[in-house]
Amino acid sequence: MSIEVKNVTKIYGKQKALDNVSFSIEPGSIVGFLGPNGAGKSTMMKIITCFIPQTTGDVKVCGFDVINNPIDVKKQVGYLPEHNPLYLDMYVKEYLDFIGGVHKIGNRKARVKEMIDIVGLGIEQNKKIGALSKGYRQRVGLAQAMIHDPKVLILDEPTTGLDPNQLEEIRGLIKNIGKEKTIMLSTHIMQEVEAICDKTIIINQGKIVANDKTQDLGQQQKSNLVLMVEFDKDANSNHLKNIVGVIRVKKHKDKTWAFEVENDKVRNNIFQYAMENDLVVLTIQKETQNLEAIFKKLTT
């Protein structure tokens, strides 16, 4: 496993930031790490990257223990924190060369050029970092995280504050990088996770509340089928409840109703009811449970 977390608890004073957390991340996967503010995401990432120690439990990265082998862990990990720490007065190439020196990389000049090409900094490489847009600063942050060729990338809110074009560019870049590296990605943007993550882990109040393949998460959390039905005029809710196969019904808006039903065959019963009560069914469709809905369900 690229990352193994077993029974990790982190306590700050009297506050338990992480409560017996366990999960693993396989090599070559992109994993979305989600949770509301204060859920413990950044704390977990700081433990994995050896910035802070856990109170109890075990964490290994590429087989190295974060407590016993922190230097070996740091060689395997590239980290982009939520607040991208850059030296704004340094030039892009100068900064990447400096970071390469910290990692004692041989032939730094060639490696800096390679990273500039990979993250798309070519037209900005001769500028001071302070003169770059937020999107290009994030690219510099990604370049410094990858310059020592780590096997694992930890990215904490890498797309915060970017405009839609920059968002698309950085997402594409992360997806591309994920073909060769293991990526753990923290974000509040659900569409981002749905677009690029193979697996999703959701944490709430310091505990893991979901851990599954992104595409399977909806099925795992799904309850009864919900049909959204729009009639041409208002209907009697008491009568709608009595349609065979309807578990419960709730008005959604105007003339649209949310029917929680036993199965998809109840559609015929709804159409039959409409014909018998001088109603016309304008639209009828299944309600899809996207990641945002699942997130709200598990964290509120």
C-alpha positions as CSV (number, residue, x, y, z in Angstrom):
1,M,0.0,0.0,0.0
2,S,1.1,3.6,-0.7
3,I,-0.6,4.8,2.5
4,E,-1.7,2.7,5.5
5,V,-3.5,4.4,8.4
6,K,-4.4,2.2,11.4
7,N,-6.4,3.2,14.4
8,V,-5.0,6.8,14.4
9,T,-6.2,9.2,17.1
10,K,-5.0,12.8,17.5
11,I,-5.8,14.8,20.6
12,Y,-5.2,18.5,21.0
13,G,-5.6,19.3,24.7
14,K,-9.1,18.1,25.4
15,Q,-10.2,18.0,21.8
16,K,-10.1,14.8,19.8
17,A,-9.3,15.9,16.2
18,L,-9.1,12.3,14.9
19,D,-10.8,9.4,16.5
20,N,-9.5,5.9,15.7
21,V,-9.2,6.5,12.0
22,S,-8.2,3.7,9.6
23,F,-7.9,3.5,5.8
24,S,-5.5,2.5,3.1
25,I,-4.6,3.8,-0.3
26,E,-3.4,1.6,-3.1
27,P,-0.5,2.7,-5.5
28,G,-1.5,4.5,-8.6
29,S,-4.9,5.8,-7.4
30,I,-6.4,9.3,-6.9
31,V,-8.3,9.5,-3.7
32,G,-10.6,12.3,-2.7
33,F,-10.4,13.1,1.1
34,L,-13.6,15.0,2.0
35,G,-15.1,16.5,5.1
36,P,-16.6,19.7,6.5
37,N,-14.3,22.3,8.0
38,G,-12.8,21.1,11.3
39,A,-13.5,17.4,10.4
40,G,-9.8,16.4,10.7
41,K,-8.7,16.4,7.1
42,S,-5.6,18.7,7.4
43,T,-4.6,17.1,10.7
44,M,-4.6,13.7,9.0
45,M,-2.5,15.0,6.1
46,K,0.0,16.7,8.4
47,I,0.4,13.4,10.2
48,I,1.0,11.5,6.9
49,T,3.6,14.1,5.9
50,C,5.4,14.0,9.2
51,F,4.6,17.6,10.2
52,I,2.9,16.5,13.4
53,P,2.8,13.2,15.3
54,Q,-0.4,11.2,16.0
55,T,-1.3,10.6,19.6
56,T,-1.9,6.9,19.1
57,G,-2.0,4.5,16.1
58,D,0.2,3.7,13.1
59,V,0.8,5.4,9.8
60,K,3.0,4.1,7.0
61,V,3.9,5.6,3.6
62,C,5.4,3.2,1.1
63,G,6.2,0.9,4.0
64,F,8.0,3.5,6.1
65,D,6.6,4.5,9.5
66,V,6.1,8.2,10.0
67,I,7.4,8.2,13.6
68,N,10.4,5.8,13.2
69,N,11.4,6.7,9.6
70,P,10.3,10.4,8.9
71,I,13.2,11.1,6.5
72,D,12.4,8.1,4.4
73,V,8.7,9.1,4.4
74,K,9.5,12.6,3.3
75,K,11.5,11.2,0.4
76,Q,8.4,9.3,-0.8
77,V,6.0,12.2,-0.3
78,G,5.3,15.5,-2.2
79,Y,3.1,17.9,-0.2
80,L,1.1,20.9,-1.3
81,P,-0.5,22.5,1.8
82,E,-3.8,24.4,1.7
83,H,-1.9,27.7,2.0
84,N,0.8,27.3,-0.6
85,P,4.0,28.5,1.0
86,L,6.1,30.2,-1.7
87,Y,9.0,32.7,-1.7
88,L,7.3,35.5,-3.6
89,D,10.5,37.4,-4.2
90,M,12.2,34.5,-5.9
91,Y,12.0,33.7,-9.7
92,V,10.2,30.5,-10.7
93,K,13.3,28.7,-11.9
94,E,15.4,30.1,-9.0
95,Y,12.8,28.8,-6.5
96,L,12.5,25.3,-8.0
97,D,16.3,25.1,-8.2
98,F,16.4,26.0,-4.5
99,I,13.9,23.3,-3.6
100,G,15.8,20.8,-5.7
101,G,18.9,21.6,-3.7
102,V,17.0,21.0,-0.4
103,H,16.2,17.5,-1.7
104,K,19.8,17.1,-2.9
105,I,18.7,16.3,-6.5
106,G,21.5,15.7,-9.0
107,N,21.4,17.6,-12.3
108,R,19.0,20.1,-10.9
109,K,18.9,22.3,-14.0
110,A,17.5,19.5,-16.2
111,R,15.0,18.5,-13.5
112,V,13.8,22.1,-13.0
113,K,13.2,22.3,-16.8
114,E,11.4,19.0,-16.8
115,M,9.0,20.2,-14.0
116,I,8.4,23.5,-15.7
117,D,7.3,21.5,-18.8
118,I,5.2,19.0,-16.8
119,V,3.1,21.7,-15.0
120,G,2.9,24.1,-17.9
121,L,5.0,27.0,-16.5
122,G,7.0,27.7,-19.7
123,I,5.7,31.2,-20.4
124,E,5.9,32.2,-16.8
125,Q,9.3,30.7,-15.9
126,N,11.3,33.9,-15.9
127,K,8.9,35.8,-13.7
128,K,9.0,36.4,-9.9
129,I,6.5,34.2,-8.1
130,G,4.9,37.3,-6.6
131,A,3.9,38.4,-10.1
132,L,2.1,35.2,-11.0
133,S,-1.7,34.6,-10.9
134,K,-3.2,32.2,-8.3
135,G,-3.4,29.4,-10.9
136,Y,0.3,29.7,-11.9
137,R,1.3,29.8,-8.2
138,Q,-0.5,26.6,-7.7
139,R,1.4,25.1,-10.6
140,V,4.7,26.2,-8.9
141,G,3.4,24.5,-5.7
142,L,2.8,21.3,-7.6
143,A,6.2,21.5,-9.2
144,Q,7.9,21.9,-5.9
145,A,5.9,19.0,-4.5
146,M,7.0,16.7,-7.4
147,I,10.6,17.9,-8.1
148,H,12.1,15.0,-6.0
149,D,10.0,12.5,-7.9
150,P,7.9,11.2,-4.9
151,K,5.7,8.2,-5.2
152,V,2.9,9.8,-3.2
153,L,1.4,13.3,-3.6
154,I,-0.7,14.9,-0.8
155,L,-2.7,17.9,-2.1
156,D,-4.7,20.0,0.4
157,E,-7.3,22.2,-1.3
158,P,-5.1,22.6,-4.5
159,T,-7.9,24.4,-6.5
160,T,-9.2,26.9,-3.8
161,G,-9.7,30.4,-5.3
162,L,-9.1,29.5,-8.9
163,D,-11.3,30.7,-11.7
164,P,-13.2,28.1,-13.9
165,N,-10.5,28.0,-16.6
166,Q,-7.7,27.6,-14.0
167,L,-9.8,24.9,-12.2
168,E,-10.1,22.9,-15.4
169,E,-6.4,23.2,-16.1
170,I,-5.3,22.1,-12.6
171,R,-7.8,19.3,-12.5
172,G,-6.4,18.0,-15.9
173,L,-2.9,18.3,-14.6
174,I,-3.7,16.4,-11.4
175,K,-5.4,13.6,-13.4
176,N,-2.4,13.4,-15.7
177,I,0.0,13.2,-12.8
178,G,-2.2,10.5,-11.2
179,K,-1.4,8.1,-14.0
180,E,2.1,7.6,-12.5
181,K,1.7,8.6,-8.8
182,T,-0.6,8.0,-5.8
183,I,-2.6,11.1,-5.0
184,M,-4.5,12.0,-1.9
185,L,-6.6,15.1,-2.6
186,S,-8.5,17.2,-0.1
187,T,-11.2,19.5,-1.5
188,H,-14.7,21.0,-0.9
189,I,-15.6,20.8,-4.6
190,M,-17.6,17.6,-5.1
191,Q,-17.6,17.9,-8.9
192,E,-13.8,17.7,-8.7
193,V,-13.9,14.4,-6.9
194,E,-16.5,13.0,-9.2
195,A,-14.4,14.0,-12.2
196,I,-10.9,12.8,-11.2
197,C,-11.0,10.5,-8.1
198,D,-11.1,6.7,-8.2
199,K,-11.9,6.5,-4.5
200,T,-13.6,8.7,-2.0
201,I,-13.0,8.9,1.8
202,I,-15.3,11.1,3.8
203,I,-14.4,12.1,7.4
204,N,-16.7,13.8,9.9
205,Q,-16.0,14.9,13.5
206,G,-12.7,12.9,13.3
207,K,-14.3,9.6,12.2
208,I,-14.4,8.0,8.8
209,V,-18.0,7.8,7.6
210,A,-17.5,6.6,4.1
211,N,-14.7,4.8,2.2
212,D,-15.4,3.4,-1.2
213,K,-14.9,3.7,-4.9
214,T,-16.4,7.0,-6.0
215,Q,-18.7,5.4,-8.5
216,D,-20.0,2.9,-5.9
217,L,-20.5,5.4,-3.1
218,G,-23.9,6.4,-4.3
219,Q,-25.2,2.9,-4.5
220,Q,-23.8,2.1,-1.0
221,Q,-25.6,5.1,0.5
222,K,-28.8,4.9,-1.6
223,S,-32.1,4.3,0.1
224,N,-35.4,3.8,-1.7
225,L,-36.0,4.9,-5.3
226,V,-37.3,8.5,-5.6
227,L,-39.3,9.6,-8.6
228,M,-39.7,13.3,-9.3
229,V,-43.2,13.8,-10.9
230,E,-44.5,17.1,-12.4
231,F,-48.3,17.3,-13.0
232,D,-50.1,20.0,-15.1
233,K,-51.9,21.2,-11.9
234,D,-51.9,20.7,-8.2
235,A,-52.8,17.3,-6.7
236,N,-54.1,16.1,-3.4
237,S,-51.2,14.8,-1.2
238,N,-53.5,12.4,0.8
239,H,-54.6,10.8,-2.5
240,L,-51.1,10.5,-3.8
241,K,-50.0,8.7,-0.7
242,N,-52.5,5.9,-1.4
243,I,-51.1,5.0,-4.8
244,V,-50.0,1.4,-4.7
245,G,-46.2,1.1,-4.2
246,V,-45.7,4.6,-2.9
247,I,-43.9,4.7,0.5
248,R,-44.2,8.4,1.0
249,V,-44.7,11.5,-1.0
250,K,-43.5,15.1,-0.5
251,K,-44.2,18.3,-2.4
252,H,-41.0,19.5,-4.0
253,K,-42.1,22.8,-5.6
254,D,-45.1,24.2,-7.5
255,K,-46.7,21.1,-9.1
256,T,-43.7,18.8,-8.7
257,W,-43.8,15.9,-6.2
258,A,-41.1,13.6,-4.8
259,F,-42.4,10.0,-4.6
260,E,-40.4,7.6,-2.6
261,V,-41.4,4.3,-4.2
262,E,-40.8,0.5,-3.8
263,N,-39.6,0.1,-7.4
264,D,-39.6,1.6,-10.9
265,K,-42.8,-0.2,-11.8
266,V,-44.8,2.3,-9.6
267,R,-44.5,4.7,-12.6
268,N,-47.4,2.9,-14.2
269,N,-49.5,3.3,-11.0
270,I,-48.8,7.0,-11.0
271,F,-49.8,7.4,-14.7
272,Q,-53.0,5.4,-14.0
273,Y,-53.8,7.6,-11.0
274,A,-53.3,10.7,-13.1
275,M,-55.6,9.5,-15.9
276,E,-58.3,8.7,-13.3
277,N,-58.1,12.1,-11.6
278,D,-57.9,14.4,-14.7
279,L,-54.2,15.1,-14.3
280,V,-51.5,15.1,-16.9
281,V,-48.0,13.9,-16.1
282,L,-45.6,16.5,-17.6
283,T,-42.3,14.9,-16.5
284,I,-41.3,11.9,-14.5
285,Q,-37.7,11.1,-13.7
286,K,-35.5,9.3,-11.2
287,E,-33.8,11.5,-8.6
288,T,-30.0,11.0,-8.9
289,Q,-28.0,11.0,-5.7
290,N,-24.8,12.8,-6.5
291,L,-21.7,13.1,-4.3
292,E,-22.9,16.4,-2.8
293,A,-26.1,14.8,-1.6
294,I,-24.2,11.9,-0.1
295,F,-21.8,14.3,1.6
296,K,-24.6,16.3,3.2
297,K,-26.3,13.1,4.3
298,L,-23.2,11.8,6.0
299,T,-21.9,15.0,7.6
300,T,-25.1,16.8,8.9
